[in-house]
Amino acid sequence: MSQHSAGIKEAEVAGTLFLFADPDEVKSRRKNWREILRRKCCFIRNYFHKEDPEDKRKSLVKKNGSYRVYMAGLNQHKRRYLADLYVTLIDLEWRYAMAVVFNVFLVSFLLFAVFWWLMAYNNGDFDNLNNPNHDFCLLGVTSFAGAILFSLETQTTIGYGMAYPNASCAATLPLMYLQVVLGFFVETFMLGLIFVKIARPKYRANTILFSKKAIINLENGQLVLQIRLGDLRKSHLVDASITGMIIRRHSTPEGAYYPLYQFNCDFTANGMGDKVFLLWPVILTHIIDKDSPLYDIRPPDLSSEKFELILYLTGTVESTGETCQARTSYIPKEVLWGHRFERIEEYDIGHSRWHIDFAGFDDVVYCQNIRHSAKELDAIKESGTDHRGSDLSLAEGATSLTALRYDLTSKSTMYDHVTVPRSPRKERPY
């Protein structure tokens, strides 16, 4: 086969066979032709489509706080949205909002251009363009394009050039008054829409940081779930509070089944309850006790259990006084068992201030090989058994203060490094 024939495209070969094949072969080749087109279209789409990591993450709430819930079967939902038109326009994406703004102005210009053109047409202005004795309503307007330009100049108060209205025409004054007033309302509404969209408090949530991973470890003799929270701005949220919930399946003794049942998951920040003061990054702590939905969760359950932890941070934006809410979520594979967060606070003696290193915001340290649930640990405490000599003890050869740096960017799992030799980690001095 020559080099030229070898370079013929696959689609051309399929098309040639399609033309000269018998009816049975045509049917077979037609399927191949469609398959070729489908593959090529999929290749082009995948080539230009940027893969979103969230597509592989099965969760109700994305890391950026947006929901992954689709509403279907709504009756007259468009009418309901139009009844709340202002909020509907604010919730539009920017490209659609700007399209609405441009189209509203264009429609208003064209609508009044039609009115001006009809007024001039009824007055006979276009039939007496060369009659110097005719009393024109619109001087200098000789076509519909001129009427559009006159309408734009009137509504935007740019000022008239060669075209201007004649006060002797009775319809000129009320029509001009109507366009100026309605144009004022249109401009006010559209500019207000853009301003509100720019100043929306939801964009303040972009400077609120949640740690990529949640951790479970022992603290003060209790099993706790912890998450790090930080604020990049110097003007912090006022009266900020944190709320957590866990979404998982639930069934009642009566047989009722809830696939998305909400369990309360209380978090505290350094003994402040649910109030959060974000002058520096804080550790949010949930105590896994009898009232916790994670009370019976063991480390192996993280690979098979299906639940989602959702966090809401609510506060008032100091500069605008509006309420802001930042959201995120964690699925079981994003929970690290037996880890703690690396310290990122250091005191700078030279400048007499605290230094916060956000480069290590997501860094965690392996600290304890805790292999059992909070329910099992409570059973050990109640029985009075020394857990250091039982099956609930730490892994052989490990100590409670041993640590190993854990790189979140690596592809290893939370248990890949358990067998690595560890040495006692020196804490940073204050």
Sequence and secondary structure as in RCSB ss.txt:
>XXXX:A:sequence
MSQHSAGIKEAEVAGTLFLFADPDEVKSRRKNWREILRRKCCFIRNYFHKEDPEDKRKSLVKKNGSYRVYMAGLN
QHKRRYLADLYVTLIDLEWRYAMAVVFNVFLVSFLLFAVFWWLMAYNNGDFDNLNNPNHDFCLLGVTSFAGAILF
SLETQTTIGYGMAYPNASCAATLPLMYLQVVLGFFVETFMLGLIFVKIARPKYRANTILFSKKAIINLENGQLVL
QIRLGDLRKSHLVDASITGMIIRRHSTPEGAYYPLYQFNCDFTANGMGDKVFLLWPVILTHIIDKDSPLYDIRPP
DLSSEKFELILYLTGTVESTGETCQARTSYIPKEVLWGHRFERIEEYDIGHSRWHIDFAGFDDVVYCQNIRHSAK
ELDAIKESGTDHRGSDLSLAEGATSLTALRYDLTSKSTMYDHVTVPRSPRKERPY
>XXXX:A:secstr
  HHHHTS HHHHHHHHHHHS HHHHHHHHHHHHHHHHHHHHHHHHHHS   GGGGS  SB TTS B     S T
THHHHHHHTHHHHHHHS HHHHHHHHHHHHHHHHHHHHHHHHHHHHHTTTTT TT TTS  SEET  SHHHHHHH
HHHHHHT   SS EE TTSTTHHHHHHHHHHHHHHHHHHHHHHHHHHHT GGGGGGGEEE SSEEEEEETTEEEE
EEEEEE SSS  EEEEEEEEEEEEEE TTS EEEEEEEE   EETTSTTEE TTS EEEEEE STTSTTTT  GG
GGGT  EEEEEEEEEE TTT  EEEEEEEE GGGEEETEEE   EEEETTTTEEEE GGGTT EEE     S HH
HHHHHHHHT  GGGSTTS  TT  TTEEEEE TTSS  TTTTTTS  EE      
